Amino acid sequence: ADDVSDMTGAGIHVEQVSSVGLITGNLVELCAGHGVHLEDAAYVTVTGNTIRKVTKHGVNLSGGSARDCVISGNTVIGADQGDTATYNGITVAGDRCCVTGNRLDDCDKYAIHITSPADRTLCLGNHCYPYTAAPVGAILDEGTNSTIDHNATTCSR
């Protein structure tokens, strides 16, 4: 779509309580919702996708039953095109999830946000470029028992 208003929802939306799946090799661009939205997903892997210029989160794992998902090797550029500083590159609200090896650039709020319901999240080896206009931060960890290590944060280019 040439105009964000042409797209009304998420680029890829995995319905509530889905389990065991693979989302790979997609280009999601210019949608008015999340790039990839996983609601209460379990055992789903999101890998090798390019997500550009979406209005909300690049990848959003939400819901009280979300667990055991992997978000790895994705490129997220320009999440929160509404410039509201509300949405992140990757948001995780699930237990025992793994966020590794992603490249995040120009995401309006945080590159990665591990929310308070999340428990035992691994956040390793991601490359985060903070938002250029008004940097908030690269990674916000509000979860419990998170392991955050070996992430690269580039403050200026």
C-alpha positions as MATLAB code, in Angstrom:
seq = 'ADDVSDMTGAGIHVEQVSSVGLITGNLVELCAGHGVHLEDAAYVTVTGNTIRKVTKHGVNLSGGSARDCVISGNTVIGADQGDTATYNGITVAGDRCCVTGNRLDDCDKYAIHITSPADRTLCLGNHCYPYTAAPVGAILDEGTNSTIDHNATTCSR';
ca = [
       0.000    0.000    0.000;
       1.261    3.482   -0.798;
      -0.786    4.975    2.005;
      -1.059    3.596    5.559;
      -4.813    4.311    5.556;
      -5.212    1.581    2.906;
      -4.342   -1.056    5.513;
      -6.664   -1.335    8.501;
      -5.140   -4.032   10.666;
      -2.087   -6.095   11.459;
       0.139   -7.317    8.661;
       0.040  -10.837   10.115;
      -2.430  -11.599   12.911;
      -2.254  -14.964   14.661;
      -5.597  -15.563   16.319;
      -6.145  -16.082   20.006;
      -4.723  -19.213   21.647;
      -2.804  -20.463   18.594;
       0.047  -22.846   19.154;
       2.920  -24.464   17.290;
       3.676  -22.472   14.176;
       6.304  -20.713   12.099;
       6.085  -17.218   10.590;
       9.094  -16.746    8.350;
      10.357  -14.899    5.303;
       7.649  -12.245    5.069;
       7.814   -8.565    4.169;
       5.249   -6.600    6.180;
       5.095   -2.933    5.251;
       2.823    0.094    5.646;
      -0.006   -1.458    7.654;
      -2.126    0.499   10.117;
      -1.748   -2.091   12.889;
       1.031   -4.289   14.275;
       3.463   -5.843   11.823;
       3.026   -9.302   13.390;
       0.453   -9.706   16.179;
       0.458  -12.916   18.230;
      -2.403  -13.093   20.718;
      -2.031  -15.725   23.458;
       0.298  -17.690   21.165;
       2.364  -20.644   22.363;
       5.302  -22.379   20.663;
       5.257  -19.984   17.686;
       8.505  -18.895   16.018;
       8.747  -15.559   14.181;
      11.993  -15.539   12.212;
      13.573  -13.955    9.153;
      10.848  -11.367    8.548;
      11.276   -7.738    7.495;
       8.795   -5.337    9.076;
       8.847   -1.720    7.871;
       6.849    1.419    8.574;
       3.965   -0.058   10.568;
       1.689    2.103   12.689;
       1.914    0.019   15.894;
       4.396   -2.571   17.290;
       6.659   -4.344   14.816;
       6.103   -7.679   16.603;
       3.556   -7.857   19.427;
       3.267  -10.958   21.612;
       0.367  -10.327   23.985;
      -2.163  -12.041   26.195;
      -2.208  -13.849   29.499;
      -1.591  -17.277   27.926;
       1.336  -16.277   25.670;
       4.360  -18.488   26.247;
       7.347  -20.345   24.807;
       7.655  -18.250   21.627;
      10.794  -17.325   19.702;
      11.307  -13.981   17.942;
      14.625  -14.265   16.138;
      16.491  -12.854   13.167;
      13.899  -10.265   12.155;
      14.480   -6.732   10.888;
      12.090   -4.098   12.244;
      12.470   -0.584   10.835;
      10.168    2.297   11.642;
       7.608    0.861   14.073;
       5.046    3.420   15.322;
       4.719    5.443   12.145;
       2.019    7.444   13.925;
       4.861    9.079   15.888;
       2.947    8.723   19.156;
       5.868    7.223   21.135;
       3.408    4.494   22.166;
       4.626    1.461   20.227;
       7.864   -0.541   20.227;
       9.836   -2.605   17.759;
       9.173   -5.840   19.679;
       6.865   -6.171   22.688;
       6.782   -9.384   24.741;
       4.125  -10.241   27.326;
       4.605  -13.978   27.670;
       6.463  -16.563   29.701;
       9.667  -18.348   28.672;
      10.070  -16.434   25.384;
      13.272  -15.841   23.469;
      14.131  -12.607   21.605;
      17.456  -13.062   19.813;
      19.421  -11.707   16.892;
      16.936   -9.094   15.727;
      17.844   -5.753   14.132;
      15.662   -2.865   15.271;
      15.957    0.647   13.899;
      13.906    3.836   14.301;
      11.219    2.320   16.537;
       9.371    5.230   18.109;
       9.430    4.150   21.768;
      11.705    1.221   22.708;
      13.395   -1.191   20.366;
      12.405   -4.050   22.728;
       9.912   -3.920   25.600;
       9.563   -6.876   27.970;
       6.320   -6.137   29.815;
       5.415   -6.849   33.427;
       3.489  -10.099   32.816;
       6.551  -11.645   31.106;
       8.594  -14.173   33.057;
      11.934  -15.813   32.146;
      12.487  -13.953   28.870;
      15.817  -14.363   27.088;
      16.840  -11.186   25.245;
      20.196  -11.860   23.602;
      22.280  -10.568   20.713;
      19.892   -7.955   19.333;
      21.133   -4.819   17.566;
      19.101   -1.782   18.598;
      19.273    1.664   17.029;
      17.257    4.108   19.187;
      14.686    6.379   17.556;
      16.494    9.310   15.969;
      14.047   12.144   16.789;
      13.745   11.731   20.571;
      15.458    8.587   21.894;
      13.635    6.961   24.796;
      15.828    3.903   25.118;
      16.784    0.637   23.510;
      15.430   -2.050   25.867;
      12.884   -1.722   28.668;
      12.673   -4.741   30.984;
       9.627   -4.777   33.257;
       9.431   -8.569   33.353;
      10.644  -10.976   36.018;
      13.684  -13.248   35.804;
      14.728  -11.814   32.419;
      18.169  -12.487   30.964;
      19.354   -9.531   28.889;
      22.869   -9.837   27.514;
      25.092   -9.248   24.476;
      22.733   -6.692   22.916;
      24.315   -3.876   20.896;
      22.919   -0.379   21.226;
      24.047    2.229   18.735;
      23.330    5.719   20.015;
      24.234    7.686   16.919;
      24.891    7.014   13.290;
];
